[in-house]
Amino acid sequence: MFGKDHENFLSYLVLHAGLFLEGEIDTKFFVKPEDASQGKSSPYVFKLKKITLLGNVADSLLSAFSLNLQTPQLTQKFRKELVAIVKANSGNIPLKMYLYDPGTKYNIEFHSTKFKVAVTTEFVNALKRLGVQCTPVLK
């Protein structure tokens, strides 16, 4: 990073800080049409647009987090384990659940008003161990 990029993002440049970088890949300079016809091309460069602390990315990019459940999964034990996982990962992201019944082929959507979650690797891994398919809902 050079010039204005360095000035703008200097506060984020800390050793071992987890960062989420947003930008675009573009050509470094313009190539004249006659040069392009001879096979010449411009190298590509990454232009940094925004830096966010990695811990804050979920709050800014996710509008919700959805769990996909099937009616055969629903047992008392499953329910207790799922509620324990959700309670242990309380956060700010709204929780949605989709319940699918293979017998009738109905799919019902639920929005949890009681629970909001923090989407972390541990949370997703715990859901996968329980056999729950989960999907982030992007803004």
The first five atom37 places (N, CA, C, CB, O) and aatype in JSON, in Angstrom:
{
  "aatype": [12, 13, 7, 11, 3, 8, 6, 2, 13, 10, 15, 18, 10, 19, 10, 8, 0, 7, 10, 13, 10, 6, 7, 6, 9, 3, 16, 11, 13, 13, 19, 11, 14, 6, 3, 0, 15, 5, 7, 11, 15, 15, 14, 18, 19, 13, 11, 10, 11, 11, 9, 16, 10, 10, 7, 2, 19, 0, 3, 15, 10, 10, 15, 0, 13, 15, 10, 2, 10, 5, 16, 14, 5, 10, 16, 5, 11, 13, 1, 11, 6, 10, 19, 0, 9, 19, 11, 0, 2, 15, 7, 2, 9, 14, 10, 11, 12, 18, 10, 18, 3, 14, 7, 16, 11, 18, 2, 9, 6, 13, 8, 15, 16, 11, 13, 11, 19, 0, 19, 16, 16, 6, 13, 19, 2, 0, 10, 11, 1, 10, 7, 19, 5, 4, 16, 14, 19, 10, 11],
  "atom_mask": [
    [1, 1, 1, 1, 1],
    [1, 1, 1, 1, 1],
    [1, 1, 1, 0, 1],
    [1, 1, 1, 1, 1],
    [1, 1, 1, 1, 1],
    [1, 1, 1, 1, 1],
    [1, 1, 1, 1, 1],
    [1, 1, 1, 1, 1],
    [1, 1, 1, 1, 1],
    [1, 1, 1, 1, 1],
    [1, 1, 1, 1, 1],
    [1, 1, 1, 1, 1],
    [1, 1, 1, 1, 1],
    [1, 1, 1, 1, 1],
    [1, 1, 1, 1, 1],
    [1, 1, 1, 1, 1],
    [1, 1, 1, 1, 1],
    [1, 1, 1, 0, 1],
    [1, 1, 1, 1, 1],
    [1, 1, 1, 1, 1],
    [1, 1, 1, 1, 1],
    [1, 1, 1, 1, 1],
    [1, 1, 1, 0, 1],
    [1, 1, 1, 1, 1],
    [1, 1, 1, 1, 1],
    [1, 1, 1, 1, 1],
    [1, 1, 1, 1, 1],
    [1, 1, 1, 1, 1],
    [1, 1, 1, 1, 1],
    [1, 1, 1, 1, 1],
    [1, 1, 1, 1, 1],
    [1, 1, 1, 1, 1],
    [1, 1, 1, 1, 1],
    [1, 1, 1, 1, 1],
    [1, 1, 1, 1, 1],
    [1, 1, 1, 1, 1],
    [1, 1, 1, 1, 1],
    [1, 1, 1, 1, 1],
    [1, 1, 1, 0, 1],
    [1, 1, 1, 1, 1],
    [1, 1, 1, 1, 1],
    [1, 1, 1, 1, 1],
    [1, 1, 1, 1, 1],
    [1, 1, 1, 1, 1],
    [1, 1, 1, 1, 1],
    [1, 1, 1, 1, 1],
    [1, 1, 1, 1, 1],
    [1, 1, 1, 1, 1],
    [1, 1, 1, 1, 1],
    [1, 1, 1, 1, 1],
    [1, 1, 1, 1, 1],
    [1, 1, 1, 1, 1],
    [1, 1, 1, 1, 1],
    [1, 1, 1, 1, 1],
    [1, 1, 1, 0, 1],
    [1, 1, 1, 1, 1],
    [1, 1, 1, 1, 1],
    [1, 1, 1, 1, 1],
    [1, 1, 1, 1, 1],
    [1, 1, 1, 1, 1],
    [1, 1, 1, 1, 1],
    [1, 1, 1, 1, 1],
    [1, 1, 1, 1, 1],
    [1, 1, 1, 1, 1],
    [1, 1, 1, 1, 1],
    [1, 1, 1, 1, 1],
    [1, 1, 1, 1, 1],
    [1, 1, 1, 1, 1],
    [1, 1, 1, 1, 1],
    [1, 1, 1, 1, 1],
    [1, 1, 1, 1, 1],
    [1, 1, 1, 1, 1],
    [1, 1, 1, 1, 1],
    [1, 1, 1, 1, 1],
    [1, 1, 1, 1, 1],
    [1, 1, 1, 1, 1],
    [1, 1, 1, 1, 1],
    [1, 1, 1, 1, 1],
    [1, 1, 1, 1, 1],
    [1, 1, 1, 1, 1],
    [1, 1, 1, 1, 1],
    [1, 1, 1, 1, 1],
    [1, 1, 1, 1, 1],
    [1, 1, 1, 1, 1],
    [1, 1, 1, 1, 1],
    [1, 1, 1, 1, 1],
    [1, 1, 1, 1, 1],
    [1, 1, 1, 1, 1],
    [1, 1, 1, 1, 1],
    [1, 1, 1, 1, 1],
    [1, 1, 1, 0, 1],
    [1, 1, 1, 1, 1],
    [1, 1, 1, 1, 1],
    [1, 1, 1, 1, 1],
    [1, 1, 1, 1, 1],
    [1, 1, 1, 1, 1],
    [1, 1, 1, 1, 1],
    [1, 1, 1, 1, 1],
    [1, 1, 1, 1, 1],
    [1, 1, 1, 1, 1],
    [1, 1, 1, 1, 1],
    [1, 1, 1, 1, 1],
    [1, 1, 1, 0, 1],
    [1, 1, 1, 1, 1],
    [1, 1, 1, 1, 1],
    [1, 1, 1, 1, 1],
    [1, 1, 1, 1, 1],
    [1, 1, 1, 1, 1],
    [1, 1, 1, 1, 1],
    [1, 1, 1, 1, 1],
    [1, 1, 1, 1, 1],
    [1, 1, 1, 1, 1],
    [1, 1, 1, 1, 1],
    [1, 1, 1, 1, 1],
    [1, 1, 1, 1, 1],
    [1, 1, 1, 1, 1],
    [1, 1, 1, 1, 1],
    [1, 1, 1, 1, 1],
    [1, 1, 1, 1, 1],
    [1, 1, 1, 1, 1],
    [1, 1, 1, 1, 1],
    [1, 1, 1, 1, 1],
    [1, 1, 1, 1, 1],
    [1, 1, 1, 1, 1],
    [1, 1, 1, 1, 1],
    [1, 1, 1, 1, 1],
    [1, 1, 1, 1, 1],
    [1, 1, 1, 1, 1],
    [1, 1, 1, 1, 1],
    [1, 1, 1, 1, 1],
    [1, 1, 1, 0, 1],
    [1, 1, 1, 1, 1],
    [1, 1, 1, 1, 1],
    [1, 1, 1, 1, 1],
    [1, 1, 1, 1, 1],
    [1, 1, 1, 1, 1],
    [1, 1, 1, 1, 1],
    [1, 1, 1, 1, 1],
    [1, 1, 1, 1, 1]
  ],
  "atom_positions": [
    [[0.85, -1.17, 0.0], [0.0, 0.0, 0.0], [0.89, 1.24, 0.0], [-0.96, 0.0, 1.22], [1.86, 1.34, 0.76]],
    [[0.54, 2.15, -0.87], [1.31, 3.37, -1.01], [0.38, 4.57, -0.99], [2.15, 3.34, -2.29], [-0.82, 4.42, -1.21]],
    [[0.92, 5.75, -0.75], [0.2, 7.01, -0.86], [-1.02, 7.08, 0.03], [0.0, 0.0, 0.0], [-0.96, 6.81, 1.23]],
    [[-2.15, 7.47, -0.58], [-3.4, 7.67, 0.16], [-3.9, 6.38, 0.81], [-4.48, 8.23, -0.77], [-4.44, 6.42, 1.91]],
    [[-3.73, 5.24, 0.13], [-4.16, 3.96, 0.73], [-3.45, 3.73, 2.06], [-3.88, 2.78, -0.24], [-4.07, 3.32, 3.03]],
    [[-2.16, 4.0, 2.09], [-1.4, 3.82, 3.32], [-1.9, 4.76, 4.41], [0.1, 4.06, 3.07], [-2.04, 4.35, 5.56]],
    [[-2.16, 6.02, 4.07], [-2.67, 6.98, 5.04], [-4.04, 6.56, 5.57], [-2.77, 8.37, 4.41], [-4.28, 6.6, 6.78]],
    [[-4.93, 6.15, 4.67], [-6.31, 5.81, 5.06], [-6.4, 4.55, 5.91], [-7.16, 5.63, 3.83], [-7.25, 4.47, 6.8]],
    [[-5.56, 3.58, 5.66], [-5.69, 2.29, 6.31], [-4.58, 1.99, 7.31], [-5.72, 1.21, 5.28], [-4.47, 0.86, 7.78]],
    [[-3.77, 2.97, 7.65], [-2.65, 2.78, 8.56], [-3.09, 2.26, 9.93], [-1.9, 4.08, 8.73], [-2.39, 1.45, 10.54]],
    [[-4.24, 2.72, 10.43], [-4.68, 2.3, 11.76], [-5.0, 0.8, 11.83], [-5.92, 3.11, 12.18], [-4.98, 0.22, 12.91]],
    [[-5.3, 0.17, 10.69], [-5.6, -1.26, 10.67], [-4.34, -2.13, 10.58], [-6.51, -1.58, 9.49], [-4.41, -3.34, 10.83]],
    [[-3.22, -1.54, 10.24], [-2.0, -2.3, 9.99], [-1.27, -2.6, 11.29], [-1.08, -1.54, 9.03], [-0.29, -1.95, 11.66]],
    [[-1.77, -3.62, 11.98], [-1.21, -4.06, 13.25], [-0.8, -5.52, 13.08], [-2.24, -3.87, 14.44], [-1.52, -6.3, 12.45]],
    [[0.33, -5.89, 13.62], [0.84, -7.25, 13.51], [-0.17, -8.26, 14.05], [2.17, -7.38, 14.25], [-0.66, -8.09, 15.16]],
    [[-0.48, -9.29, 13.31], [-1.37, -10.4, 13.66], [-2.83, -9.99, 13.8], [-0.91, -11.02, 14.94], [-3.61, -10.71, 14.44]],
    [[-3.23, -8.88, 13.24], [-4.63, -8.47, 13.28], [-5.38, -9.21, 12.17], [-4.77, -6.92, 13.12], [-4.9, -9.29, 11.04]],
    [[-6.56, -9.74, 12.49], [-7.4, -10.39, 11.49], [-8.19, -9.35, 10.74], [0.0, 0.0, 0.0], [-9.01, -8.64, 11.32]],
    [[-7.94, -9.24, 9.43], [-8.57, -8.21, 8.62], [-9.35, -8.83, 7.46], [-7.53, -7.23, 8.1], [-8.99, -9.89, 6.95]],
    [[-10.4, -8.14, 7.05], [-11.18, -8.51, 5.88], [-11.0, -7.39, 4.87], [-12.72, -8.74, 6.23], [-11.38, -6.25, 5.12]],
    [[-10.4, -7.72, 3.72], [-10.09, -6.72, 2.7], [-11.11, -6.79, 1.58], [-8.67, -6.92, 2.16], [-11.45, -7.87, 1.1]],
    [[-11.59, -5.63, 1.16], [-12.49, -5.54, 0.02], [-11.83, -4.65, -1.02], [-13.89, -4.99, 0.43], [-11.23, -3.63, -0.69]],
    [[-11.94, -5.05, -2.26], [-11.34, -4.26, -3.33], [-11.76, -4.8, -4.67], [0.0, 0.0, 0.0], [-12.71, -5.58, -4.79]],
    [[-11.04, -4.38, -5.68], [-11.34, -4.85, -7.03], [-10.03, -5.07, -7.78], [-12.23, -3.84, -7.79], [-9.02, -4.44, -7.51]],
    [[-10.09, -5.98, -8.72], [-8.95, -6.26, -9.57], [-9.18, -5.54, -10.89], [-8.74, -7.81, -9.78], [-10.23, -5.7, -11.52]],
    [[-8.21, -4.75, -11.29], [-8.36, -3.93, -12.49], [-7.02, -3.93, -13.22], [-8.82, -2.47, -12.14], [-6.0, -4.37, -12.69]],
    [[-7.03, -3.43, -14.44], [-5.78, -3.31, -15.18], [-4.97, -2.17, -14.61], [-6.04, -3.1, -16.7], [-5.52, -1.16, -14.17]],
    [[-3.66, -2.32, -14.63], [-2.79, -1.33, -14.01], [-2.76, -0.04, -14.83], [-1.37, -1.88, -13.85], [-2.7, 1.05, -14.27]],
    [[-2.79, -0.17, -16.14], [-2.8, 1.01, -17.01], [-3.5, 0.65, -18.31], [-1.35, 1.52, -17.28], [-3.7, -0.52, -18.62]],
    [[-3.85, 1.67, -19.07], [-4.58, 1.5, -20.33], [-3.64, 1.04, -21.42], [-5.27, 2.81, -20.73], [-2.51, 1.53, -21.52]],
    [[-4.09, 0.1, -22.25], [-3.32, -0.37, -23.39], [-4.01, 0.14, -24.65], [-3.19, -1.93, -23.4], [-5.21, -0.06, -24.82]],
    [[-3.27, 0.8, -25.52], [-3.83, 1.33, -26.76], [-4.38, 0.17, -27.6], [-2.77, 2.15, -27.55], [-3.83, -0.93, -27.57]],
    [[-5.45, 0.42, -28.36], [-6.03, -0.64, -29.19], [-5.03, -1.26, -30.17], [-7.21, -0.1, -29.96], [-5.06, -2.47, -30.4]],
    [[-4.16, -0.44, -30.75], [-3.18, -1.0, -31.7], [-2.16, -1.88, -30.99], [-2.46, 0.13, -32.43], [-1.68, -2.85, -31.58]],
    [[-1.82, -1.57, -29.72], [-0.92, -2.44, -28.94], [-1.63, -3.72, -28.53], [-0.4, -1.69, -27.69], [-1.03, -4.79, -28.51]],
    [[-2.92, -3.6, -28.19], [-3.7, -4.77, -27.8], [-3.83, -5.73, -28.96], [-5.08, -4.36, -27.3], [-3.83, -6.95, -28.76]],
    [[-3.95, -5.22, -30.2], [-4.06, -6.09, -31.37], [-2.76, -6.85, -31.63], [-4.44, -5.27, -32.61], [-2.77, -7.9, -32.28]],
    [[-1.65, -6.34, -31.11], [-0.36, -7.03, -31.25], [-0.12, -8.01, -30.11], [0.78, -6.01, -31.31], [0.95, -8.62, -30.03]],
    [[-1.12, -8.16, -29.21], [-1.0, -9.13, -28.13], [-0.49, -8.57, -26.82], [0.0, 0.0, 0.0], [-0.3, -9.31, -25.86]],
    [[-0.26, -7.29, -26.76], [0.21, -6.68, -25.52], [-0.98, -6.49, -24.57], [0.91, -5.31, -25.8], [-2.09, -6.18, -25.0]],
    [[-0.72, -6.7, -23.3], [-1.78, -6.5, -22.31], [-1.2, -5.85, -21.06], [-2.47, -7.85, -21.95], [0.0, -5.91, -20.8]],
    [[-2.08, -5.24, -20.32], [-1.68, -4.57, -19.09], [-1.69, -5.57, -17.94], [-2.61, -3.37, -18.78], [-2.57, -6.43, -17.9]],
    [[-0.74, -5.48, -17.01], [-0.82, -6.34, -15.83], [-1.99, -5.92, -14.95], [0.51, -6.29, -15.02], [-2.47, -4.79, -15.02]],
    [[-2.43, -6.85, -14.12], [-3.55, -6.57, -13.23], [-3.02, -6.13, -11.87], [-4.46, -7.82, -13.08], [-1.92, -6.49, -11.45]],
    [[-3.85, -5.32, -11.19], [-3.49, -4.82, -9.88], [-4.73, -4.88, -8.98], [-2.93, -3.37, -9.97], [-5.85, -4.7, -9.44]],
    [[-4.5, -5.15, -7.68], [-5.59, -5.16, -6.7], [-5.69, -3.77, -6.1], [-5.35, -6.24, -5.59], [-4.73, -3.26, -5.52]],
    [[-6.88, -3.15, -6.24], [-7.1, -1.82, -5.67], [-7.94, -1.97, -4.41], [-7.8, -0.87, -6.7], [-9.1, -2.39, -4.46]],
    [[-7.35, -1.62, -3.29], [-8.01, -1.75, -1.99], [-9.08, -0.68, -1.83], [-6.98, -1.65, -0.85], [-8.82, 0.5, -2.05]],
    [[-10.29, -1.11, -1.44], [-11.41, -0.17, -1.25], [-11.78, -0.01, 0.22], [-12.62, -0.63, -2.04], [-12.13, 1.09, 0.66]],
    [[-11.71, -1.11, 0.98], [-12.19, -1.05, 2.35], [-11.5, -2.13, 3.18], [-13.72, -1.23, 2.41], [-11.24, -3.22, 2.68]],
    [[-11.21, -1.83, 4.45], [-10.68, -2.8, 5.39], [-11.62, -2.83, 6.6], [-9.2, -2.45, 5.83], [-12.02, -1.79, 7.11]],
    [[-11.97, -4.04, 7.03], [-12.82, -4.22, 8.2], [-12.14, -5.23, 9.11], [-14.25, -4.69, 7.8], [-11.51, -6.17, 8.64]],
    [[-12.27, -5.03, 10.41], [-11.76, -6.03, 11.35], [-12.55, -7.32, 11.14], [-11.87, -5.53, 12.83], [-13.78, -7.29, 11.0]],
    [[-11.87, -8.44, 11.12], [-12.5, -9.71, 10.81], [-13.64, -10.05, 11.77], [-11.47, -10.81, 10.84], [-14.62, -10.68, 11.37]],
    [[-13.53, -9.63, 13.01], [-14.57, -9.9, 13.99], [-15.87, -9.16, 13.72], [0.0, 0.0, 0.0], [-16.92, -9.55, 14.23]],
    [[-15.81, -8.09, 12.93], [-17.0, -7.29, 12.64], [-17.64, -7.6, 11.29], [-16.65, -5.84, 12.69], [-18.65, -7.0, 10.94]],
    [[-17.07, -8.52, 10.55], [-17.55, -8.79, 9.19], [-18.95, -9.39, 9.2], [-16.6, -9.74, 8.48], [-19.79, -8.99, 8.39]],
    [[-19.21, -10.33, 10.08], [-20.52, -10.99, 10.09], [-21.63, -9.98, 10.31], [-20.57, -12.07, 11.18], [-22.67, -10.06, 9.66]],
    [[-21.44, -9.04, 11.22], [-22.47, -8.04, 11.5], [-22.77, -7.17, 10.29], [-22.05, -7.17, 12.67], [-23.91, -6.75, 10.09]],
    [[-21.75, -6.88, 9.49], [-21.97, -5.98, 8.36], [-22.39, -6.69, 7.07], [-20.72, -5.2, 8.11], [-22.99, -6.06, 6.2]],
    [[-22.09, -7.97, 6.92], [-22.4, -8.67, 5.68], [-23.61, -9.59, 5.76], [-21.23, -9.47, 5.26], [-24.2, -9.91, 4.72]],
    [[-24.0, -10.01, 6.96], [-25.1, -10.97, 7.08], [-26.38, -10.27, 7.52], [-24.74, -12.07, 8.07], [-26.38, -9.45, 8.44]],
    [[-27.47, -10.61, 6.85], [-28.77, -10.09, 7.3], [-29.46, -11.11, 8.19], [-29.66, -9.74, 6.09], [-30.33, -10.75, 8.98]],
    [[-29.08, -12.39, 8.07], [-29.66, -13.45, 8.91], [-28.82, -14.71, 8.76], [-31.16, -13.73, 8.52], [-27.9, -14.77, 7.94]],
    [[-29.15, -15.71, 9.57], [-28.5, -17.02, 9.51], [-29.61, -18.05, 9.53], [-27.48, -17.23, 10.69], [-30.47, -18.03, 10.41]],
    [[-29.6, -18.97, 8.57], [-30.72, -19.91, 8.47], [-30.28, -21.34, 8.77], [-31.34, -19.84, 7.08], [-29.19, -21.78, 8.41]],
    [[-31.19, -22.05, 9.43], [-31.01, -23.47, 9.73], [-32.04, -24.25, 8.94], [-31.15, -23.76, 11.26], [-33.22, -23.91, 8.93]],
    [[-31.59, -25.3, 8.27], [-32.48, -26.15, 7.48], [-32.7, -27.46, 8.22], [-31.9, -26.41, 6.06], [-31.78, -28.26, 8.38]],
    [[-33.92, -27.67, 8.68], [-34.27, -28.85, 9.47], [-35.29, -29.7, 8.72], [-34.82, -28.44, 10.85], [-36.05, -29.2, 7.89]],
    [[-35.3, -30.99, 9.05], [-36.32, -31.89, 8.5], [-37.08, -32.51, 9.65], [-35.67, -33.0, 7.6], [-36.53, -32.74, 10.73]],
    [[-38.36, -32.78, 9.42], [-39.21, -33.28, 10.5], [-38.7, -34.58, 11.13], [-40.61, -33.49, 9.99], [-38.87, -34.75, 12.33]],
    [[-38.08, -35.51, 10.38], [-37.57, -36.72, 11.04], [-36.47, -36.44, 12.08], [-37.03, -37.68, 10.0], [-36.24, -37.25, 12.97]],
    [[-35.8, -35.3, 11.96], [-34.75, -34.93, 12.91], [-35.32, -34.53, 14.26], [-33.91, -33.8, 12.36], [-34.63, -34.64, 15.28]],
    [[-36.54, -34.06, 14.29], [-37.1, -33.43, 15.49], [-37.43, -34.44, 16.56], [-38.34, -32.63, 15.12], [-38.47, -35.11, 16.53]],
    [[-36.53, -34.54, 17.51], [-36.74, -35.36, 18.7], [-36.48, -34.47, 19.91], [-35.8, -36.64, 18.69], [-35.95, -33.37, 19.78]],
    [[-36.85, -34.96, 21.07], [-36.63, -34.18, 22.3], [-35.14, -33.93, 22.52], [-37.23, -34.92, 23.51], [-34.74, -32.83, 22.89]],
    [[-34.32, -34.96, 22.29], [-32.87, -34.83, 22.48], [-32.29, -33.81, 21.5], [-32.18, -36.21, 22.3], [-31.49, -32.96, 21.87]],
    [[-32.71, -33.9, 20.24], [-32.24, -32.98, 19.2], [-32.6, -31.54, 19.56], [-32.84, -33.36, 17.82], [-31.76, -30.64, 19.44]],
    [[-33.83, -31.33, 20.0], [-34.29, -30.0, 20.36], [-33.46, -29.41, 21.49], [-35.76, -30.04, 20.76], [-33.07, -28.24, 21.43]],
    [[-33.19, -30.2, 22.53], [-32.39, -29.72, 23.65], [-30.98, -29.35, 23.22], [-32.34, -30.79, 24.75], [-30.44, -28.32, 23.64]],
    [[-30.37, -30.18, 22.37], [-29.01, -29.91, 21.9], [-28.98, -28.66, 21.02], [-28.47, -31.11, 21.12], [-28.06, -27.84, 21.13]],
    [[-29.97, -28.51, 20.15], [-30.01, -27.34, 19.27], [-30.2, -26.05, 20.08], [-31.15, -27.49, 18.25], [-29.52, -25.06, 19.82]],
    [[-31.09, -26.06, 21.03], [-31.31, -24.88, 21.87], [-30.06, -24.55, 22.67], [-32.51, -25.09, 22.82], [-29.72, -23.38, 22.83]],
    [[-29.36, -25.56, 23.17], [-28.12, -25.33, 23.92], [-27.06, -24.68, 23.03], [-27.59, -26.66, 24.51], [-26.35, -23.78, 23.47]],
    [[-26.94, -25.14, 21.8], [-25.95, -24.58, 20.87], [-26.3, -23.13, 20.55], [-25.88, -25.42, 19.57], [-25.42, -22.26, 20.54]],
    [[-27.57, -22.87, 20.28], [-28.0, -21.51, 19.94], [-27.8, -20.56, 21.12], [-29.48, -21.5, 19.49], [-27.33, -19.44, 20.95]],
    [[-28.14, -21.01, 22.33], [-27.97, -20.18, 23.52], [-26.49, -19.9, 23.79], [-28.61, -20.85, 24.75], [-26.13, -18.8, 24.23]],
    [[-25.64, -20.87, 23.54], [-24.21, -20.71, 23.79], [-23.56, -19.76, 22.79], [-23.51, -22.06, 23.73], [-22.46, -19.25, 23.03]],
    [[-24.23, -19.51, 21.68], [-23.68, -18.64, 20.64], [-24.58, -17.43, 20.4], [-23.49, -19.41, 19.34], [-24.88, -17.08, 19.26]],
    [[-25.0, -16.82, 21.48], [-25.87, -15.65, 21.4], [-25.12, -14.49, 20.76], [-26.39, -15.26, 22.8], [-23.94, -14.27, 21.04]],
    [[-25.82, -13.74, 19.9], [-25.18, -12.61, 19.23], [-26.2, -11.64, 18.67], [0.0, 0.0, 0.0], [-27.26, -11.43, 19.26]],
    [[-25.87, -11.05, 17.51], [-26.7, -10.0, 16.92], [-27.35, -10.38, 15.59], [-25.89, -8.78, 16.71], [-28.14, -9.6, 15.05]],
    [[-27.05, -11.55, 15.06], [-27.56, -11.95, 13.75], [-28.9, -12.66, 13.91], [-26.54, -12.87, 13.02], [-28.99, -13.63, 14.66]],
    [[-29.96, -12.19, 13.23], [-31.27, -12.85, 13.33], [-31.2, -14.31, 12.85], [-32.31, -12.08, 12.5], [-30.44, -14.64, 11.95]],
    [[-32.0, -15.15, 13.48], [-32.02, -16.59, 13.19], [-33.3, -16.95, 12.45], [-31.88, -17.42, 14.49], [-34.4, -16.6, 12.88]],
    [[-33.14, -17.67, 11.34], [-34.28, -18.19, 10.58], [-34.17, -19.71, 10.58], [-34.31, -17.62, 9.11], [-33.08, -20.26, 10.62]],
    [[-35.31, -20.37, 10.53], [-35.33, -21.82, 10.42], [-36.29, -22.23, 9.32], [-35.72, -22.47, 11.77], [-37.39, -21.68, 9.19]],
    [[-35.87, -23.19, 8.54], [-36.7, -23.76, 7.49], [-36.95, -25.21, 7.86], [-36.04, -23.63, 6.08], [-36.01, -26.0, 8.0]],
    [[-38.22, -25.57, 8.0], [-38.6, -26.94, 8.37], [-39.21, -27.61, 7.15], [-39.59, -26.95, 9.57], [-40.19, -27.12, 6.59]],
    [[-38.61, -28.73, 6.76], [-39.08, -29.47, 5.58], [-39.63, -30.82, 6.01], [-37.93, -29.66, 4.55], [-39.01, -31.54, 6.78]],
    [[-40.81, -31.14, 5.5], [-41.43, -32.44, 5.76], [-41.37, -33.26, 4.48], [-42.92, -32.28, 6.26], [-42.07, -32.95, 3.51]],
    [[-40.53, -34.33, 4.47], [-40.4, -35.14, 3.25], [-41.7, -35.84, 2.84], [-39.31, -36.17, 3.43], [-41.92, -36.09, 1.66]],
    [[-42.56, -36.16, 3.81], [-43.82, -36.84, 3.5], [-44.77, -35.98, 2.7], [0.0, 0.0, 0.0], [-45.34, -36.42, 1.7]],
    [[-44.96, -34.76, 3.15], [-45.9, -33.86, 2.46], [-45.21, -32.91, 1.5], [-46.68, -33.06, 3.48], [-45.87, -32.24, 0.7]],
    [[-43.88, -32.85, 1.57], [-43.05, -31.96, 0.75], [-43.35, -30.48, 1.03], [-43.27, -32.26, -0.73], [-43.14, -29.62, 0.17]],
    [[-43.82, -30.19, 2.24], [-44.03, -28.81, 2.66], [-42.75, -28.25, 3.25], [-45.19, -28.71, 3.68], [-41.99, -28.96, 3.91]],
    [[-42.52, -26.98, 3.0], [-41.36, -26.28, 3.55], [-41.89, -25.03, 4.25], [-40.31, -25.91, 2.43], [-42.5, -24.18, 3.62]],
    [[-41.65, -24.92, 5.55], [-42.18, -23.82, 6.35], [-41.01, -22.99, 6.87], [-43.06, -24.34, 7.52], [-40.0, -23.53, 7.33]],
    [[-41.14, -21.68, 6.79], [-40.11, -20.76, 7.25], [-40.51, -20.16, 8.59], [-39.86, -19.64, 6.2], [-41.64, -19.71, 8.77]],
    [[-39.56, -20.16, 9.54], [-39.77, -19.58, 10.87], [-38.71, -18.51, 11.11], [-39.72, -20.68, 11.97], [-37.55, -18.68, 10.74]],
    [[-39.11, -17.43, 11.74], [-38.18, -16.39, 12.17], [-38.17, -16.4, 13.69], [-38.59, -14.96, 11.61], [-39.22, -16.25, 14.32]],
    [[-37.01, -16.58, 14.26], [-36.91, -16.61, 15.71], [-36.93, -15.18, 16.25], [-35.64, -17.34, 16.17], [-36.1, -14.35, 15.88]],
    [[-37.87, -14.91, 17.13], [-37.91, -13.61, 17.79], [-37.16, -13.65, 19.12], [-39.37, -13.17, 18.03], [-36.8, -12.61, 19.67]],
    [[-36.93, -14.85, 19.62], [-36.28, -15.02, 20.91], [-34.76, -15.08, 20.81], [-36.8, -16.27, 21.58], [-34.05, -14.6, 21.7]],
    [[-34.25, -15.68, 19.73], [-32.82, -15.92, 19.62], [-32.2, -15.17, 18.45], [-32.55, -17.41, 19.47], [-32.76, -15.1, 17.36]],
    [[-31.01, -14.62, 18.72], [-30.12, -14.09, 17.7], [-28.77, -14.74, 17.97], [-30.04, -12.5, 17.74], [-28.45, -15.05, 19.11]],
    [[-27.98, -14.95, 16.92], [-26.75, -15.73, 17.06], [-25.51, -14.95, 16.64], [-26.85, -17.0, 16.25], [-25.58, -13.97, 15.9]],
    [[-24.39, -15.43, 17.13], [-23.07, -14.98, 16.68], [-22.54, -16.08, 15.77], [-22.09, -14.69, 17.89], [-22.33, -17.21, 16.21]],
    [[-22.33, -15.76, 14.53], [-21.89, -16.76, 13.55], [-20.38, -16.9, 13.66], [-22.31, -16.37, 12.1], [-19.62, -16.03, 13.22]],
    [[-19.96, -18.0, 14.25], [-18.54, -18.3, 14.41], [-18.26, -19.69, 13.86], [-18.11, -18.19, 15.91], [-19.18, -20.46, 13.58]],
    [[-17.0, -20.0, 13.71], [-16.61, -21.32, 13.23], [-17.08, -22.4, 14.19], [-15.09, -21.41, 13.05], [-17.55, -23.46, 13.77]],
    [[-16.97, -22.14, 15.49], [-17.39, -23.13, 16.49], [-18.9, -23.38, 16.4], [-17.03, -22.64, 17.92], [-19.35, -24.52, 16.52]],
    [[-19.68, -22.32, 16.19], [-21.13, -22.45, 16.06], [-21.49, -23.3, 14.85], [-21.78, -21.06, 15.96], [-22.31, -24.21, 14.96]],
    [[-20.91, -23.01, 13.72], [-21.2, -23.76, 12.48], [-20.77, -25.21, 12.63], [-20.49, -23.11, 11.27], [-21.49, -26.11, 12.2]],
    [[-19.61, -25.46, 13.22], [-19.14, -26.83, 13.42], [-20.05, -27.61, 14.37], [-17.71, -26.84, 13.97], [-20.3, -28.79, 14.14]],
    [[-20.55, -26.96, 15.42], [-21.46, -27.63, 16.35], [-22.77, -27.99, 15.65], [-21.75, -26.73, 17.56], [-23.33, -29.06, 15.89]],
    [[-23.24, -27.11, 14.78], [-24.47, -27.41, 14.02], [-24.25, -28.57, 13.06], [-24.95, -26.16, 13.24], [-25.12, -29.43, 12.91]],
    [[-23.11, -28.6, 12.42], [-22.8, -29.7, 11.48], [-22.7, -31.02, 12.21], [-21.49, -29.41, 10.72], [-23.16, -32.05, 11.71]],
    [[-22.08, -31.02, 13.41], [-22.0, -32.25, 14.2], [-23.39, -32.75, 14.58], [-21.15, -32.02, 15.47], [-23.61, -33.96, 14.68]],
    [[-24.32, -31.83, 14.79], [-25.69, -32.18, 15.13], [-26.48, -32.62, 13.9], [-26.38, -30.98, 15.79], [-27.58, -33.15, 14.03]],
    [[-25.94, -32.41, 12.71], [-26.61, -32.8, 11.48], [-27.52, -31.73, 10.9], [0.0, 0.0, 0.0], [-28.43, -32.03, 10.13]],
    [[-27.28, -30.48, 11.28], [-28.09, -29.38, 10.79], [-27.38, -28.68, 9.65], [-28.41, -28.38, 11.92], [-26.21, -28.31, 9.76]],
    [[-28.1, -28.5, 8.55], [-27.55, -27.73, 7.44], [-27.81, -26.26, 7.72], [-28.18, -28.17, 6.07], [-28.92, -25.88, 8.11]],
    [[-26.8, -25.44, 7.54], [-26.95, -24.01, 7.83], [-26.42, -23.18, 6.66], [-26.21, -23.63, 9.15], [-25.54, -23.61, 5.92]],
    [[-27.0, -21.99, 6.52], [-26.66, -21.11, 5.42], [-26.67, -19.66, 5.89], [-27.62, -21.32, 4.24], [-27.64, -19.23, 6.52]],
    [[-25.62, -18.89, 5.61], [-25.68, -17.46, 5.9], [-26.55, -16.77, 4.86], [-24.26, -16.84, 5.94], [-26.53, -17.13, 3.69]],
    [[-27.31, -15.77, 5.3], [-28.13, -14.97, 4.39], [-27.47, -13.61, 4.26], [-29.62, -14.83, 4.92], [-27.45, -12.82, 5.2]],
    [[-26.92, -13.34, 3.08], [-26.17, -12.11, 2.85], [-27.09, -10.93, 2.62], [-25.23, -12.28, 1.67], [-28.21, -11.08, 2.12]],
    [[-26.61, -9.75, 2.97], [-27.38, -8.52, 2.76], [-27.44, -8.19, 1.29], [-26.77, -7.34, 3.54], [-28.04, -7.18, 0.91]]
  ]
}
